[in-house]
Amino acid sequence: MNIIALTKRQYMSKDLIDDRYWRIRHLPLELAALGHSIHGFCLSYQNKIEARFSGNSVEWCSINAGALKIPGLIRYYKRASRYARHADLIWASSDSIYGILGFLLSKRYKIPCVFDLYDNYEFFLVARLPVLKQLYRWVVKKIDGVTCISRPLAKLVQTYGRKKPTKVLENAVQTELYRPLNMRDCRKALRLPENGLFIGTAGTIHPNRGISVLFKVFDQLKEIYPDLGLVLAGPCHMDIPKDPRIVYLGNLPEDRVPLVWNALNVAVVCNTHNEFGKYCFPQKACEIMACDTPIVGAKVGSMLDILAGHPSEWLYHPDDAADLARAIKNRLQDTRTNYTGVKTWSDIAADLDSFIRIIMMDAA
């Protein structure tokens, strides 16, 4: 099939073109590997070179939004429209506005559109605007196909009155990148002490992720474990306690994140019971499992599905410092992993391909 992809260029603190990062990068690539022709259009909210970027069988056209945003968005729509008239299907992702644009193009050219929700987009800034919030919900209700990153998010979109096909399409990991590595070598590469105990996490450091409780627990546990350190990595949006035993590595490129997971004795997936935590898919949990590192996760949203079949002691109640301390102390002793079910992007793309074919048959 001839498929066009609509998305923004910057997401998850990464750049689709420069960083070649994550779901929006890998799903089109894997669909192309299955024989589809993919043309992507990404809107940049930063001043980037406007050009076509080809490679690995997917061509991306990057368009700048500009300072006023609206003129750039109109140019983006017009450029995508030229390709949509010859397309068989539209795949939209990354924010509410791209699902809306995909829906408009699908109606204009009478082709189906699949809207990929890798998060609860109502939580994003654009969808909080009064008119766009209602329009987003209406599009989710009416659009041909919706894929949701988590089971709780799929249940949420059903409350909008959606009756058309909906599929849970979780995340995957690059298993050639995220894999077990020698702990001492990873610590040396990160300039961490080669001995001692380290707990920590990587990803966005933000109050809405429930990470404050990890700081509180570390303050308690360091009195029990004299050689315990806390390692953090990722974009930071809050104050990190000043403590010589807390190491902040900054916002690392993706190829160095596996070093972090493999350097830890216990990796912690923090979250809280808010509109983000309830519907997100904790990507880092899959990365940790692929690296075969002992994991502790907040008992909220998709974490329950990810660790289904594993000991419940690996989970802690969100924002409960005593329970998190219990879980970490337990995992410092119980280092079992025996993880199952870590999927690759080709696995996820195969599921998406099957779903697309269902949508095409319904539209015929």
RAWO-V973887 format. One record per pair of residues at least 24 apart in sequence whose ideal C-beta (glycine too) atoms are under 6 Angstrom apart, sorted by the first residue. I is the first residue (numbers start at 1). J is the second residue. D is the distance in whole Angstrom. If there is no record, write none. Layout:
((I & J & D) (I & J & D))
//
This chain:
((1 & 36 & 5) (1 & 88 & 4) (1 & 89 & 6) (2 & 37 & 5) (2 & 87 & 5) (2 & 88 & 5) (3 & 36 & 5) (3 & 38 & 5) (3 & 89 & 5) (3 & 91 & 6) (4 & 39 & 5) (4 & 83 & 5) (4 & 84 & 6) (4 & 87 & 5) (4 & 90 & 6) (5 & 40 & 4) (5 & 91 & 5) (6 & 41 & 6) (6 & 92 & 4) (6 & 98 & 5) (6 & 101 & 6) (6 & 102 & 5) (7 & 42 & 5) (7 & 93 & 5) (7 & 94 & 4) (7 & 98 & 6) (8 & 43 & 5) (8 & 94 & 5) (8 & 95 & 6) (9 & 42 & 4) (9 & 44 & 4) (9 & 62 & 6) (10 & 45 & 6) (11 & 94 & 5) (13 & 235 & 4) (16 & 42 & 5) (17 & 53 & 5) (23 & 118 & 5) (24 & 93 & 6) (24 & 94 & 6) (26 & 345 & 4) (27 & 349 & 6) (28 & 58 & 5) (29 & 56 & 5) (29 & 58 & 6) (30 & 345 & 5) (30 & 346 & 5) (30 & 349 & 3) (31 & 349 & 6) (32 & 57 & 4) (32 & 58 & 5) (34 & 353 & 5) (39 & 83 & 5) (41 & 80 & 5) (43 & 76 & 5) (77 & 101 & 6) (84 & 109 & 5) (85 & 109 & 5) (87 & 111 & 6) (95 & 121 & 6) (95 & 124 & 6) (95 & 126 & 6) (96 & 121 & 4) (96 & 126 & 6) (96 & 127 & 4) (96 & 136 & 4) (97 & 126 & 6) (99 & 139 & 5) (100 & 135 & 6) (100 & 139 & 5) (103 & 139 & 5) (103 & 143 & 5) (112 & 144 & 4) (112 & 359 & 5) (112 & 363 & 4) (113 & 143 & 6) (113 & 144 & 5) (114 & 145 & 4) (114 & 359 & 6) (115 & 143 & 5) (115 & 146 & 5) (116 & 147 & 5) (117 & 148 & 5) (118 & 149 & 5) (119 & 280 & 6) (120 & 153 & 6) (120 & 279 & 4) (123 & 275 & 5) (123 & 276 & 5) (144 & 359 & 5) (145 & 359 & 4) (149 & 281 & 4) (150 & 281 & 5) (150 & 302 & 4) (151 & 305 & 6) (152 & 278 & 6) (152 & 279 & 5) (152 & 301 & 5) (153 & 279 & 4) (165 & 358 & 6) (167 & 355 & 5) (169 & 352 & 6) (170 & 281 & 6) (171 & 281 & 5) (171 & 283 & 5) (172 & 343 & 4) (172 & 344 & 5) (172 & 345 & 5) (172 & 348 & 5) (173 & 286 & 5) (173 & 287 & 5) (173 & 290 & 5) (175 & 290 & 6) (175 & 344 & 6) (177 & 258 & 6) (178 & 258 & 5) (178 & 287 & 5) (178 & 290 & 4) (178 & 291 & 6) (180 & 291 & 6) (180 & 292 & 4) (181 & 262 & 4) (183 & 262 & 6) (186 & 259 & 4) (186 & 262 & 4) (186 & 263 & 4) (187 & 263 & 5) (189 & 259 & 5) (190 & 259 & 6) (190 & 263 & 6) (192 & 263 & 6) (196 & 227 & 4) (197 & 225 & 6) (197 & 227 & 6) (197 & 228 & 5) (197 & 265 & 5) (198 & 229 & 5) (198 & 231 & 5) (198 & 264 & 5) (198 & 265 & 6) (199 & 230 & 6) (199 & 266 & 5) (199 & 328 & 6) (200 & 230 & 6) (200 & 231 & 3) (200 & 232 & 6) (200 & 264 & 5) (201 & 268 & 5) (202 & 233 & 4) (202 & 234 & 5) (202 & 257 & 5) (202 & 260 & 5) (203 & 234 & 5) (203 & 284 & 5) (204 & 234 & 5) (204 & 235 & 5) (205 & 234 & 6) (205 & 236 & 4) (206 & 237 & 4) (207 & 238 & 5) (208 & 276 & 6) (209 & 270 & 5) (210 & 270 & 5) (210 & 271 & 5) (210 & 272 & 3) (210 & 318 & 6) (210 & 319 & 6) (211 & 270 & 5) (213 & 319 & 5) (213 & 321 & 5) (213 & 324 & 6) (214 & 268 & 6) (214 & 270 & 5) (215 & 241 & 5) (216 & 321 & 5) (217 & 321 & 5) (217 & 324 & 5) (217 & 325 & 5) (220 & 325 & 6) (233 & 260 & 5) (258 & 291 & 6) (261 & 287 & 6) (261 & 288 & 5) (261 & 291 & 4) (261 & 293 & 5) (262 & 291 & 5) (264 & 293 & 6) (266 & 294 & 5) (266 & 296 & 6) (266 & 328 & 6) (266 & 331 & 5) (267 & 293 & 5) (267 & 295 & 5) (268 & 296 & 5) (269 & 297 & 4) (270 & 298 & 6) (271 & 298 & 4) (271 & 300 & 5) (272 & 318 & 5) (272 & 319 & 6) (273 & 300 & 5) (273 & 318 & 5) (277 & 301 & 6) (286 & 342 & 6) (289 & 339 & 4) (289 & 342 & 5) (290 & 342 & 5) (292 & 337 & 5) (294 & 331 & 5) (294 & 335 & 5) (296 & 327 & 5) (296 & 328 & 6) (296 & 331 & 5))
//
